[in-house]
């Protein structure tokens, strides 16, 4: 545990994670100063005032440069001038996740990857609940780790969804069990449009792990396998467990003859038939395999793992059925904030589709979706800042392409075009920040509009 008492610490960014870590450090006796280049939300401002934490908004003054070190909210890019000021002056910059981990007493599971993080984090927690193991979920999932530190103890597991932004500024963060589900281009706007910089940020989740820890990885992802080859060069690397729905693995979990098979210490055990996994789609099968391995690494019994894989119902805003209207199903997949997530979503359905997509572009190449769109989608309705780019790349791939000025308009347009037996799918491939506070806000607005039809 790091002693922060009386240390002057600047927290950059007053969103959810920033105010959570500011509150934690303040409770532990630090002299905290919060700074935000934008306007601080009313409820955040009220919390800072209530807890007597100094702050500024709509820009950074000299006082923001005076911290012994800075803690950065994940929404603030490393390229931000104030973050660069600290780095160039040889002052440390830590992520909220890193700062919270200094005071953590729990064993940790860290889940990262381009897609599936929220599903797997929730699925792992569902498995722990099924096993009657004390646990909580936090991190990128919507509840900052800093707001859960008081719950930590050696008998309670912290199950953390971890983004690349949170890993950018770690120093000692060390999960007992880490998972990388997959790596596909995402958030390239934050990484100088470099896929290499992005995936290296993801790989930092294993930086401090040793042979006492576990690393669970996607055996079918060539970029991740390169990282595994690198890890194997160290004598003290974490113990490795692979998952694959396509081929047998040397150690881990795989599919043989439509059965899920554990292979641990050269012993094979049939777990259950693939058909009994509750969530549909190949991507969710992989998510279930990763979850099973994390549970096994935490010494949860096979009977409990089977029950969890059979009973998990998924997460809000991820392929969530909102309602059926006049024989048309409306699906909320607002959590799909990159191209690969939309590919997985399209892969989950066999009915004709109307696709609502768009938002703030993150350097996406939407043309990667063309094969799936030609096979599944007859209409695209594009919204948000990216709608012109989507039109340029995808309009020729569908019989019908329209642009809408709002999500409400997109829902109304889709209702006019959809026929009985079809699906209207909100799967944006973009971040939400051009029109909404976050993907949850976007998904809830979609549900509100659908429920008003």
C-alpha positions in Angstrom: 0.0 0.0 0.0 1.3 3.4 -0.9 1.1 6.2 1.7 -0.6 9.2 0.1 -1.2 11.1 3.3 -0.5 14.8 2.8 0.7 14.3 -0.8 -0.5 16.9 -3.3 -2.1 14.8 -6.0 -3.8 16.2 -9.2 -6.6 14.2 -10.7 -7.0 15.0 -14.4 -10.6 14.5 -15.6 -13.8 14.7 -13.5 -15.8 11.9 -15.0 -16.9 8.8 -13.1 -13.4 7.3 -12.6 -11.8 10.7 -11.9 -14.2 11.7 -9.1 -14.1 8.2 -7.6 -10.3 8.2 -7.3 -10.3 11.8 -6.0 -12.7 10.8 -3.3 -10.6 7.7 -2.4 -7.4 9.6 -2.2 -9.1 12.4 -0.2 -10.4 9.9 2.3 -6.9 8.5 2.7 -5.5 11.9 3.6 -4.1 13.2 0.3 -4.4 16.8 -0.7 -6.4 16.3 -3.9 -7.0 18.8 -6.7 -9.3 17.9 -9.5 -9.0 19.6 -12.9 -11.2 19.2 -16.0 -10.9 20.9 -19.4 -14.7 20.8 -19.8 -17.7 21.5 -17.7 -18.1 19.3 -14.6 -21.5 17.6 -14.2 -23.7 19.0 -11.5 -23.8 15.8 -9.4 -20.0 15.5 -9.6 -19.6 19.2 -8.5 -21.9 18.6 -5.6 -19.9 15.5 -4.5 -16.6 17.4 -4.7 -18.0 20.3 -2.6 -19.6 17.9 -0.1 -16.3 16.0 0.3 -14.3 19.3 0.4 -12.1 18.4 -2.6 -10.7 21.4 -4.5 -11.4 21.5 -8.2 -11.5 23.6 -11.4 -13.3 23.3 -14.7 -13.3 24.6 -18.3 -9.5 24.6 -18.4 -6.3 24.0 -16.5 -4.6 26.7 -14.4 -1.1 26.6 -13.0 -2.4 24.9 -9.9 -3.1 21.8 -12.1 0.6 21.5 -12.8 1.7 21.4 -9.1 0.9 17.9 -8.1 3.6 15.5 -6.9 2.1 13.2 -9.5 -1.1 13.0 -11.5 -3.9 10.4 -11.7 -5.6 10.4 -15.1 -9.2 9.5 -15.8 -9.5 7.0 -18.7 -11.4 9.5 -20.8 -8.3 11.8 -20.9 -5.8 10.9 -23.7 -2.1 10.6 -23.0 -1.6 13.3 -25.7 -3.5 15.8 -23.6 -1.3 18.8 -22.9 -1.5 18.6 -19.1 -0.7 14.8 -19.1 2.3 15.6 -21.4 3.4 18.4 -19.0 3.7 15.9 -16.2 5.5 13.3 -18.3 7.9 15.8 -19.8 8.8 17.1 -16.3 9.5 13.6 -15.1 6.5 13.5 -12.9 4.5 10.2 -12.7 1.1 9.8 -14.3 -1.0 6.9 -13.0 -4.4 5.6 -14.2 -7.3 5.4 -11.8 -7.1 1.6 -11.9 -3.5 1.7 -10.8 -4.1 4.1 -8.0 -7.1 2.1 -6.7 -5.0 -1.1 -6.8 -2.5 0.3 -4.3 -5.2 -0.1 -1.6 -6.7 -3.3 -2.8 -6.8 -6.3 -0.5 -8.7 -8.7 -2.8 -7.4 -11.3 -5.4 -8.1 -9.8 -8.8 -9.4 -11.1 -12.1 -8.6 -8.6 -15.0 -10.5 -8.9 -18.2 -9.5 -7.1 -21.4 -9.9 -7.4 -25.1 -11.5 -5.4 -28.0 -14.8 -7.2 -27.6 -16.7 -9.2 -25.0 -15.1 -7.6 -21.9 -18.4 -6.6 -20.3 -20.1 -9.9 -21.1 -17.2 -12.0 -19.7 -16.8 -9.8 -16.6 -20.4 -10.2 -15.8 -20.3 -13.9 -16.7 -17.4 -14.5 -14.4 -19.2 -12.7 -11.5 -22.3 -14.8 -12.3 -20.1 -17.9 -11.9 -18.6 -16.7 -8.6 -22.1 -16.1 -7.3 -23.2 -19.5 -8.4 -20.2 -20.9 -6.5 -21.1 -18.8 -3.5 -17.8 -17.1 -3.7 -17.8 -13.5 -2.5 -17.0 -11.1 -5.3 -17.8 -7.7 -7.0 -17.4 -6.4 -10.5 -15.8 -3.0 -11.2 -13.6 -1.1 -13.6 -14.6 -0.2 -17.1 -17.9 -1.9 -16.5 -19.5 1.3 -15.1 -18.4 1.3 -11.4 -14.9 2.6 -10.8 -12.5 0.3 -8.8 -11.9 3.3 -6.5 -15.5 3.2 -5.5 -15.3 -0.4 -4.4 -12.0 -0.5 -2.5 -13.7 -0.6 0.9 -15.3 -3.9 -0.2 -11.9 -5.6 -0.8 -10.5 -8.3 1.5 -8.6 -11.5 1.0 -11.8 -13.6 0.8 -13.6 -11.4 -1.8 -12.6 -11.4 -5.5 -12.4 -8.2 -7.5 -13.5 -8.9 -11.0 -12.4 -6.0 -13.2 -13.2 -5.0 -16.7 -10.0 -3.3 -17.9 -9.8 -1.0 -21.0 -6.6 -0.2 -22.9 -6.9 3.4 -21.5 -6.8 2.1 -17.9 -3.7 0.1 -18.8 -1.8 3.0 -20.4 -0.6 4.3 -17.1 -0.2 1.3 -14.8 2.9 0.7 -12.7 2.3 -2.2 -10.2 -1.2 -3.4 -11.1 -1.1 -7.2 -11.1 -4.2 -9.4 -11.5 -4.0 -12.9 -10.2 -5.9 -14.0 -13.3 -5.8 -12.0 -16.5 -7.7 -12.5 -19.7 -7.2 -11.1 -23.2 -10.3 -12.2 -25.2 -9.3 -10.8 -28.7 -7.5 -8.0 -30.4 -9.0 -6.1 -33.3 -8.5 -2.4 -34.3 -10.3 -0.1 -31.9 -9.7 3.3 -30.4 -7.0 4.0 -33.0 -7.7 7.7 -32.7 -6.2 7.5 -29.2 -3.1 5.6 -30.4 -1.8 7.7 -33.3 -3.8 5.4 -35.6 -1.3 2.7 -34.8 -2.7 -0.8 -34.3 0.6 -1.8 -32.7 0.4 0.9 -30.0 -3.2 -0.2 -29.3 -2.5 -3.9 -28.8 0.7 -3.2 -26.8 -1.5 -1.3 -24.4 -3.7 -4.3 -24.0 -0.8 -6.6 -23.4 0.3 -4.5 -20.4 -2.3 -6.5 -18.3 0.4 -9.2 -18.0 3.3 -6.8 -17.2 3.6 -7.6 -13.5 2.3 -11.1 -13.4 4.6 -14.0 -12.3 4.5 -17.8 -12.3 2.1 -17.5 -9.3 -0.6 -16.0 -11.6 -2.7 -17.1 -14.6 -3.0 -15.7 -18.1 -6.0 -16.8 -20.2 -5.8 -16.0 -23.9 -7.5 -16.6 -27.2 -5.6 -19.3 -29.0 -7.0 -18.3 -32.4 -5.8 -14.7 -32.3 -2.4 -14.4 -34.0 -1.5 -11.1 -32.4 -2.1 -12.5 -28.9 -0.2 -15.7 -29.7 2.8 -13.5 -30.6 2.6 -12.0 -27.1 2.4 -15.5 -25.6 5.6 -16.4 -27.4 7.2 -13.3 -25.9 6.0 -14.2 -22.4 7.4 -17.7 -22.7 10.9 -16.2 -23.0 10.7 -15.3 -19.3 11.2 -18.0 -16.6 8.7 -16.3 -14.3 5.9 -15.9 -16.8 2.3 -16.5 -15.7 0.8 -19.9 -16.1 -0.9 -20.1 -19.6 -4.4 -21.3 -20.4 -5.7 -21.0 -23.9 -9.3 -21.2 -25.2 -10.5 -22.0 -28.8 -13.7 -22.9 -30.4 -11.9 -23.9 -33.6 -9.0 -26.2 -32.6 -7.5 -28.2 -29.8 -5.2 -26.3 -27.4 -2.1 -27.5 -25.6 -3.5 -26.4 -22.2 -6.9 -24.9 -21.6 -10.3 -25.5 -23.1 -11.6 -26.3 -26.6 -14.4 -28.0 -28.6 -14.3 -31.6 -29.8 -17.3 -33.2 -31.4 -19.6 -30.4 -30.1 -18.5 -31.0 -26.5 -16.5 -28.5 -24.4 -13.3 -30.2 -23.2 -10.9 -29.0 -20.4 -7.3 -30.0 -20.9 -5.4 -29.2 -17.7 -2.0 -30.8 -16.8 -2.5 -33.2 -19.7 -5.8 -34.5 -18.3 -8.9 -34.2 -20.4 -12.4 -33.7 -18.9 -15.6 -33.3 -20.9 -17.4 -30.3 -19.4 -20.7 -30.1 -21.3 -22.3 -30.0 -24.8 -21.9 -26.8 -26.7 -25.7 -26.6 -27.3 -26.2 -26.1 -23.5 -24.4 -22.8 -23.4 -27.0 -20.1 -22.8 -25.9 -17.3 -25.1 -26.0 -17.7 -28.9 -23.3 -17.0 -31.4 -19.6 -18.1 -31.9 -18.4 -15.0 -30.0 -20.4 -15.9 -27.0 -19.2 -19.5 -27.1 -15.7 -18.0 -26.9 -16.8 -15.7 -24.1 -18.1 -18.8 -22.2 -14.9 -20.7 -22.7 -12.9 -17.8 -21.3 -15.2 -17.6 -18.4 -14.9 -21.3 -17.7 -11.1 -21.1 -17.6 -11.2 -18.1 -15.3 -13.4 -20.1 -13.0 -11.2 -23.1 -13.1 -8.1 -20.9 -12.3 -10.1 -19.7 -9.3 -10.6 -23.3 -8.2 -14.3 -23.4 -8.9 -15.7 -26.9 -9.5 -16.9 -28.2 -12.9 -20.5 -28.7 -11.7 -20.7 -24.9 -10.8 -19.1 -23.9 -14.1 -21.6 -26.0 -16.0 -24.5 -24.4 -14.2 -23.1 -20.9 -14.9 -22.7 -21.5 -18.6 -26.3 -22.8 -18.8 -27.9 -20.0 -16.8 -26.2 -16.7 -17.6 -28.6 -14.4 -19.4 -26.2 -11.8 -20.9 -25.9 -8.1 -20.2 -27.9 -5.0 -20.8 -27.1 -3.1 -24.1 -25.4 -6.2 -25.7 -27.8 -8.0 -28.1 -30.6 -7.2 -25.8 -34.2 -7.8 -27.0 -36.1 -4.6 -26.3 -39.5 -5.7 -27.6 -41.4 -7.1 -30.6 -43.7 -4.8 -32.4 -45.9 -6.0 -35.3 -43.8 -9.1 -35.7 -40.5 -7.0 -35.8 -37.9 -7.6 -33.1 -35.9 -4.5 -31.9 -32.4 -5.4 -30.6 -30.3 -3.0 -28.5 -26.6 -3.6 -29.1 -25.4 -0.1 -28.0 -22.4 -1.7 -26.4 -21.0 -2.5 -29.9 -18.7 0.4 -30.2 -16.3 -1.0 -32.9 -16.5 -2.7 -36.2 -15.7 -6.2 -34.9 -18.5 -6.1 -32.4 -21.0 -5.3 -35.1 -19.6 -8.3 -37.1 -20.3 -10.5 -34.2 -23.8 -9.0 -33.8 -24.7 -9.6 -37.4 -23.3 -13.2 -37.1 -25.9 -13.9 -34.4 -29.0 -13.5 -36.6 -30.4 -15.3 -39.6 -33.5 -13.0 -40.2 -33.4 -10.0 -42.6 -32.0 -7.0 -40.8 -32.3 -3.2 -40.7 -29.0 -1.9 -39.1 -28.9 1.4 -37.2 -25.3 2.5 -36.9 -23.1 5.5 -36.4 -21.8 7.9 -33.7 -18.3 9.3 -33.1 -15.8 7.6 -35.4 -12.7 6.1 -33.9 -10.7 5.5 -37.1 -13.0 2.7 -38.2 -12.9 0.9 -41.5 -16.6 0.1 -42.0 -15.9 -1.7 -45.3 -14.8 -4.7 -43.3 -18.5 -5.3 -42.6 -19.5 -5.5 -46.3 -19.5 -9.3 -46.7 -21.8 -9.7 -43.6 -24.0 -6.7 -44.6 -24.6 -8.1 -48.1 -25.5 -11.4 -46.6 -27.8 -10.2 -43.7 -28.8 -6.5 -44.1 -31.2 -4.9 -46.5 -31.3 -1.4 -45.0 -28.8 0.8 -43.1 -29.8 3.9 -41.2 -26.8 6.0 -40.3 -26.7 8.5 -37.4 -24.2 10.8 -35.7 -20.9 12.4 -36.8 -19.8 9.3 -38.8 -22.9 9.0 -41.0 -21.2 10.6 -44.1 -18.2 8.2 -43.8 -20.6 5.2 -43.3 -22.5 6.3 -46.4 -19.3 6.6 -48.4 -18.1 3.1 -47.4 -21.4 1.1 -47.1 -24.2 2.6 -49.1 -23.4 0.5 -52.2 -23.6 -2.7 -50.1 -27.3 -2.4 -49.3 -30.5 -1.9 -51.3 -31.6 0.9 -49.0 -29.4 3.5 -47.2 -30.7 6.5 -45.2 -29.3 9.1 -42.8 -31.2 10.3 -39.7 -30.6 13.4 -37.7 -31.3 11.6 -34.4 -31.8 8.2 -32.9 -35.5 8.8 -32.5 -35.8 9.6 -36.2 -33.8 6.4 -37.0 -36.2 4.3 -35.0 -39.2 5.8 -36.8 -37.6 5.2 -40.2 -36.8 1.6 -39.3 -40.4 1.0 -38.2 -41.6 2.2 -41.6 -39.2 -0.1 -43.5 -39.3 -3.2 -41.3 -41.6 -6.2 -42.3 -42.9 -8.9 -40.0 -40.2 -11.5 -39.2 -37.4 -9.0 -39.6 -35.0 -7.4 -37.0 -34.1 -3.8 -36.3 -30.6 -3.8 -34.8 -28.9 -0.9 -33.1 -25.3 -1.8 -33.4 -23.4 1.5 -33.8 -19.7 0.5 -34.4 -18.9 3.9 -32.9 -18.5 5.6 -29.6 -21.6 7.5 -28.3 -20.0 10.8 -27.3 -21.2 12.9 -30.2 -24.9 12.6 -29.1 -24.9 10.8 -25.7 -23.1 10.6 -22.4 -22.1 7.0 -22.9 -23.2 3.8 -24.6 -25.7 3.1 -21.7 -27.4 6.5 -22.3 -27.6 5.7 -26.1 -29.0 2.2 -25.4 -31.6 3.6 -22.9 -32.7 6.2 -25.4 -33.1 3.5 -28.1 -35.2 1.5 -25.7 -37.3 4.5 -24.8 -38.0 5.2 -28.5 -38.8 1.6 -29.2 -41.1 1.4 -26.2 -43.0 4.5 -27.5 -43.8 2.9 -30.9 
